[in-house]
Amino acid sequence: MKNLKNIMLLKFYFLASILILLSACSNDDGGSSGTLAVTGISKSVIDDPLIEGDRQVDVPTDVINAGNTYIIRGSGFATLKSISFNGLESAFNPTFVTDNAIVISVDQKTPYYNEMDELKIVTNIGTLIYNVKIRPPFPNINGFPINPNPGDIITITGEYFLRPVVNFGTTTVEPISSTLTEITVQVPNDIQYKNLSITNVSGTTVASQSFGSAIYDDAYTSIKAYDGLWNAADGYNVAYDKDAKQGTKSIQWKAGGWNGLYVGIDKTKVDMTKYKGIRISLKGEKTGTANMIVNGNYGATFSLAFKTDWTYIEVPFSAVGNPTEITEITFQESGNFGGNTILIDDFGFVLK
């Protein structure tokens, strides 16, 4: 299976296509051509995550998928006031509008079921209704058991599971049941170091976590050997069910200033040749930081900066001393303001 997209490269292609587009479609006098018309629509980037080397930019299309970015070509757009799809307006950046082109990210909440398949453009020179097929966003995977056993019946939660196709690596599994937000499947054999992917009528989404890589996933997994606190007075709830990044639970740590939380790792269950780093999602009652120390190597401490909403962080092994094996991961509150309540989730390893 193809590795997950390189986000920076994707942004480069997207921005490069916009710059070329705006240069080609610029109107020197800044005004309108006087004729409001749509002559074509292109998707800014097409990249199937299951196929290596297939990325294309500025690809003509007759289908709009909510949550994606498109280039609308035509004339009379210079005084754009609003743009909507099936009656819901999408916010636009005037910098990405010329008289001959609009670059627009279609709102993910755009209605698509039993709707009129309608694009509406309003400018100072008039209103244009243009018929184009409006379809749902790509699947959104919110949670699934990351370390399941073959034969387990598991539930995958998310959104936009419209006629879903479920793959464990390259193995396609028929859903036992499915709704728009939940899929129940039986786990096949040979899933270790592979990724879950779901395809709906619009496209494919690949989960960022590989099977077998979780240290914590709604509960500590068998990769954990032991865990504890430097100061037992800190609050420590390993099944906090009020907020989670992945799945339904997270770790809530009411950390005193500069206190620590440690997690021992069963090194016999981690093949370091398969992984390149450690992943973790953090959320604080206050914006703050926490130090990560691997195997007690304080000379290679890594600072984790997080906000009051979930912050996903990948820490390459090279940033924590290039360990050849991992026996313990320690977190030290380091906000320097007397402590913080920190939520920890989606804690595990990152596949190469």
GUNUKOL-689776 format. One line per 8 residues: number of its first residue (from 1); their letters; for each residue x, y, z of C-alpha. Coordinates in nm, 2 decimals. Layout:
BEGIN
NUM	a	X Y Z  ... .
***
This chain:
BEGIN
1	mknlknim	0.00 0.00 0.00  0.11 0.35 -0.07  0.25 0.55 0.22  0.04 0.83 0.35  0.05 1.15 0.15  0.34 1.39 0.20  0.13 1.69 0.31  0.40 1.95 0.23 .
9	llkfyfla	0.44 1.82 -0.12  0.06 1.82 -0.17  0.05 2.19 -0.06  0.33 2.27 -0.30  0.15 2.13 -0.60  -0.17 2.29 -0.50  -0.02 2.64 -0.44  0.18 2.61 -0.76 .
17	silillsa	-0.13 2.53 -0.96  -0.31 2.83 -0.81  -0.02 3.06 -0.89  -0.02 2.94 -1.25  -0.39 2.97 -1.28  -0.42 3.32 -1.14  -0.13 3.44 -1.37  -0.30 3.29 -1.67 .
25	csnddggs	-0.65 3.42 -1.59  -0.56 3.76 -1.45  -0.76 4.06 -1.57  -0.54 4.36 -1.60  -0.81 4.62 -1.54  -0.94 4.43 -1.23  -1.30 4.46 -1.36  -1.55 4.22 -1.50 .
33	sgtlavtg	-1.58 4.10 -1.86  -1.95 4.17 -1.84  -2.06 3.81 -1.92  -2.12 3.58 -1.63  -2.06 3.22 -1.74  -1.90 2.89 -1.63  -1.70 2.71 -1.89  -1.55 2.43 -1.69 .
41	isksvidd	-1.46 2.29 -1.35  -1.14 2.12 -1.24  -1.03 1.95 -0.92  -0.72 2.11 -0.79  -0.54 1.79 -0.69  -0.63 1.42 -0.75  -0.42 1.17 -0.56  -0.55 0.82 -0.49 .
49	pliegdrq	-0.37 0.72 -0.16  -0.36 0.35 -0.27  -0.18 0.42 -0.60  0.19 0.53 -0.60  0.28 0.82 -0.83  -0.07 0.91 -0.96  -0.09 1.27 -0.83  -0.24 1.51 -1.09 .
57	vdvptdvi	-0.33 1.88 -1.06  -0.60 2.08 -1.23  -0.80 1.78 -1.36  -1.13 1.86 -1.54  -1.44 1.70 -1.37  -1.82 1.71 -1.38  -1.85 1.61 -1.01  -1.81 1.82 -0.70 .
65	nagntyii	-1.72 1.64 -0.38  -1.79 1.83 -0.06  -1.47 1.91 0.14  -1.25 1.93 -0.17  -1.09 2.22 -0.36  -1.19 2.31 -0.71  -1.11 2.56 -0.99  -1.41 2.71 -1.16 .
73	rgsgfatl	-1.34 2.87 -1.49  -1.55 3.11 -1.69  -1.60 3.49 -1.70  -1.76 3.77 -1.50  -1.62 3.65 -1.16  -1.42 3.96 -1.06  -1.70 4.10 -0.83  -1.79 3.77 -0.67 .
81	ksisfngl	-2.02 3.82 -0.37  -2.11 3.46 -0.28  -2.08 3.11 -0.41  -2.30 2.82 -0.29  -2.34 2.45 -0.37  -2.69 2.30 -0.32  -2.79 2.61 -0.13  -2.50 2.62 0.12 .
89	esafnptf	-2.25 2.90 0.08  -1.88 2.81 0.08  -1.64 3.08 0.21  -1.40 3.21 -0.05  -1.07 3.39 -0.05  -1.08 3.70 -0.27  -0.71 3.65 -0.34  -0.80 3.33 -0.53 .
97	vtdnaivi	-1.06 3.50 -0.75  -1.00 3.66 -1.09  -1.25 3.75 -1.36  -1.19 3.42 -1.52  -1.14 3.18 -1.23  -1.24 3.09 -0.88  -1.04 2.86 -0.66  -1.28 2.74 -0.39 .
105	svdqktpy	-1.28 2.48 -0.10  -1.63 2.34 -0.10  -1.78 2.33 0.25  -1.77 1.98 0.39  -2.12 2.02 0.52  -2.26 2.08 0.17  -2.58 1.88 0.13  -2.56 1.60 -0.13 .
113	ynemdelk	-2.85 1.36 -0.08  -3.17 1.42 -0.29  -3.06 1.77 -0.37  -3.07 1.98 -0.68  -2.71 1.95 -0.79  -2.67 2.32 -0.82  -2.38 2.57 -0.82  -2.49 2.93 -0.76 .
121	ivtnigtl	-2.26 3.22 -0.83  -2.36 3.58 -0.73  -2.17 3.88 -0.85  -2.23 4.25 -0.90  -2.33 4.19 -1.26  -2.58 3.91 -1.19  -2.66 3.56 -1.06  -2.57 3.23 -1.24 .
129	iynvkirp	-2.72 2.89 -1.17  -2.50 2.61 -1.30  -2.60 2.24 -1.28  -2.32 2.01 -1.16  -2.33 1.68 -0.97  -2.27 1.73 -0.59  -2.15 1.43 -0.40  -2.04 1.36 -0.04 .
137	pfpningf	-1.69 1.41 0.09  -1.43 1.13 0.11  -1.48 0.90 0.41  -1.38 1.04 0.75  -1.24 0.77 0.98  -1.28 0.88 1.35  -1.20 0.56 1.53  -1.13 0.18 1.51 .
145	pinpnpgd	-0.94 -0.08 1.72  -0.58 -0.03 1.61  -0.45 -0.36 1.77  -0.72 -0.61 1.69  -0.68 -0.98 1.66  -0.77 -1.18 1.34  -1.13 -1.29 1.36  -1.24 -1.01 1.59 .
153	iititgey	-1.56 -0.83 1.50  -1.48 -0.46 1.52  -1.67 -0.13 1.46  -1.52 0.15 1.26  -1.67 0.49 1.33  -1.66 0.80 1.11  -1.87 0.98 0.85  -1.98 0.95 0.49 .
161	flrpvvnf	-1.97 0.57 0.47  -2.19 0.57 0.16  -2.16 0.22 0.00  -1.83 0.16 0.17  -1.55 -0.07 0.06  -1.32 -0.17 0.35  -0.96 -0.28 0.30  -0.71 -0.41 0.55 .
169	gtttvepi	-0.40 -0.34 0.36  -0.48 -0.49 0.02  -0.74 -0.74 0.16  -1.10 -0.63 0.09  -1.35 -0.73 0.36  -1.73 -0.73 0.31  -1.90 -0.53 0.59  -2.12 -0.72 0.82 .
177	sstlteit	-2.33 -0.41 0.86  -2.29 -0.04 0.77  -2.45 0.30 0.82  -2.33 0.64 0.72  -2.13 0.66 1.05  -2.05 0.30 1.15  -1.92 -0.01 0.98  -1.89 -0.35 1.14 .
185	vqvpndiq	-1.64 -0.60 0.99  -1.45 -0.91 1.08  -1.07 -0.87 1.10  -0.89 -1.08 0.84  -0.55 -1.25 0.89  -0.21 -1.09 0.82  -0.29 -0.73 0.92  0.02 -0.63 1.12 .
193	yknlsitn	0.20 -0.32 0.98  -0.08 -0.26 0.73  -0.33 0.03 0.72  -0.71 0.05 0.72  -0.87 0.22 0.42  -1.23 0.30 0.33  -1.36 0.39 -0.01  -1.70 0.55 -0.07 .
201	vsgttvas	-1.87 0.67 -0.38  -1.64 0.97 -0.38  -1.29 0.84 -0.30  -1.06 0.67 -0.06  -0.93 0.76 0.29  -0.64 0.58 0.45  -0.62 0.57 0.83  -0.29 0.72 0.96 .
209	qsfgsaiy	-0.24 0.44 1.22  -0.11 0.11 1.11  -0.25 -0.21 1.27  -0.06 -0.33 1.58  0.11 0.01 1.64  -0.09 0.14 1.93  0.05 0.18 2.29  -0.28 0.34 2.40 .
217	ddaytsik	-0.61 0.29 2.21  -0.91 0.35 2.44  -0.69 0.15 2.69  -0.33 0.06 2.72  -0.25 -0.23 2.48  -0.02 -0.53 2.54  0.27 -0.32 2.42  0.27 -0.14 2.76 .
225	aydglwna	0.47 -0.32 3.02  0.40 -0.09 3.32  0.30 0.27 3.38  0.29 0.52 3.67  0.34 0.88 3.80  0.64 1.05 3.95  0.39 1.21 4.20  0.10 0.99 4.30 .
233	adgynvay	-0.10 1.30 4.40  -0.15 1.38 4.03  -0.48 1.28 3.89  -0.45 0.99 3.64  -0.75 0.85 3.46  -0.67 0.60 3.18  -1.03 0.57 3.07  -1.14 0.93 3.04 .
241	dkdakqgt	-1.46 0.92 2.83  -1.55 1.29 2.80  -1.31 1.36 2.51  -1.10 1.15 2.27  -0.90 1.21 1.95  -0.93 0.85 1.83  -1.19 0.61 1.95  -1.40 0.69 2.26 .
249	ksiqwkag	-1.15 0.73 2.55  -0.83 0.91 2.63  -0.58 0.94 2.92  -0.65 1.24 3.15  -0.34 1.35 3.35  -0.38 1.62 3.60  -0.01 1.71 3.61  0.15 1.91 3.87 .
257	gwnglyvg	0.42 2.15 3.76  0.72 1.96 3.62  0.57 1.63 3.73  0.61 1.32 3.51  0.41 1.02 3.37  0.60 0.71 3.25  0.50 0.42 3.03  0.72 0.10 3.02 .
265	idktkvdm	0.73 -0.07 2.68  0.75 -0.44 2.61  1.03 -0.43 2.36  0.97 -0.78 2.24  0.64 -0.66 2.09  0.79 -0.37 1.89  0.99 -0.44 1.57  1.19 -0.11 1.54 .
273	tkykgiri	1.28 -0.19 1.18  0.92 -0.13 1.08  0.88 0.21 1.25  1.03 0.55 1.21  0.90 0.74 1.52  0.64 0.79 1.79  0.30 0.95 1.74  0.08 1.11 2.00 .
281	slkgektg	-0.21 1.35 2.03  -0.23 1.59 2.32  -0.48 1.85 2.44  -0.44 2.08 2.74  -0.67 2.27 2.97  -0.42 2.54 2.89  -0.19 2.57 2.59  0.14 2.43 2.71 .
289	tanmivng	0.43 2.19 2.66  0.55 1.85 2.78  0.89 1.70 2.75  0.92 1.35 2.60  1.21 1.14 2.72  1.28 0.79 2.57  1.47 0.53 2.77  1.57 0.79 3.03 .
297	nygatfsl	1.79 0.97 2.78  1.75 1.33 2.91  2.02 1.45 2.67  1.77 1.39 2.39  1.46 1.54 2.54  1.19 1.64 2.29  0.95 1.92 2.36  0.58 1.85 2.27 .
305	afktdwty	0.39 2.18 2.22  0.01 2.15 2.23  -0.30 2.37 2.24  -0.65 2.35 2.40  -0.77 2.15 2.10  -0.62 1.82 1.99  -0.27 1.85 1.86  -0.12 1.56 1.66 .
313	ievpfsav	0.26 1.52 1.69  0.50 1.28 1.52  0.84 1.25 1.69  1.11 1.08 1.48  1.34 0.84 1.66  1.63 1.07 1.55  1.49 1.34 1.77  1.50 1.13 2.09 .
321	gnpteite	1.85 0.98 2.06  1.81 0.72 1.78  1.72 0.43 2.01  1.76 0.08 1.88  1.50 -0.04 2.12  1.24 0.13 2.34  1.19 0.03 2.70  1.03 0.34 2.85 .
329	itfqesgn	0.87 0.67 2.74  0.83 0.95 2.99  0.63 1.27 2.97  0.72 1.57 3.19  0.48 1.87 3.22  0.69 2.17 3.13  0.45 2.46 3.08  0.63 2.66 3.36 .
337	fggntili	0.30 2.78 3.50  0.24 2.54 3.79  0.08 2.24 3.61  -0.18 2.15 3.36  -0.45 1.90 3.28  -0.34 1.71 2.98  -0.53 1.46 2.76  -0.33 1.19 2.58 .
345	ddfgfvlk	-0.46 0.98 2.30  -0.36 0.80 1.97  -0.03 0.71 2.13  0.18 0.46 1.94  0.44 0.42 1.66  0.46 0.55 1.31  0.51 0.31 1.03  0.80 0.38 0.78 .
***
